[in-house]
Amino acid sequence: SITGLNAGRLSIGRFLQSVLGMHGLEGGASKLSAYCYGQQHNDDGSHTYASLSQGCAGKRVVDTGVQTFADKVQGVRADRLDVFVDLSGYTHSGSFSAISEVEGVHFTSDVHRLMAVGVAPIHISWWGYTGTLGADFVHYVATDVVASPPEMREYYSENMFYLPGTTYLVSDHSISRQEVLLQH
């Protein structure tokens, strides 16, 4: 699962254009599928968004923009995900915050609401925010030892999922810098 795909107009979209498409490749090390959820209004018609969509299961981003929250939960659960990945963290707005001990947590992001109700056995925060989200329903933060040094683990509510080397910002290696520049 990949969430927060308003990425066509964000740097993450430029970095991940072919990375999603590498899931499920014949002859590859694994046969993973990337299920992508987003909102149709985020499809800006760009080459970047189209490339991202082609890497998703079914070669599309599932439009959750018009669904009720209950329908979103049912749809994501029906996909039987092993891992649910959040690409945004706190990057766009305060996605969730404690209102009070009595009222609990208020969510402005359906991504985090989906994680809170447990749509997959494992929830990972990656890319958009390497700091802790401070939520017990986010199990891991995908990071590296530079962005999140091991001696800082005690300050995270999540477990660290360290990517090799200093590669938490995986980039799209299948296209050249010139091709990226030509898209804009």
Protein Blocks (a to p, Z undefined) as FASTA:
>chain_A
ZZhiaklmgmklmmmmmmmmmgopahiabdcdddddddfklmgoiaklmmmmmmpghiia
cdfklpcfklmmmmmmmnopabdcdfklmmmbcfbacfbfmnopadfbfklmmmmnopaf
bdcdehjambdehiaklmbdcddfklmgfklmmmpfbdcdddehjlkbccdfkbcfklmm
mmZZ
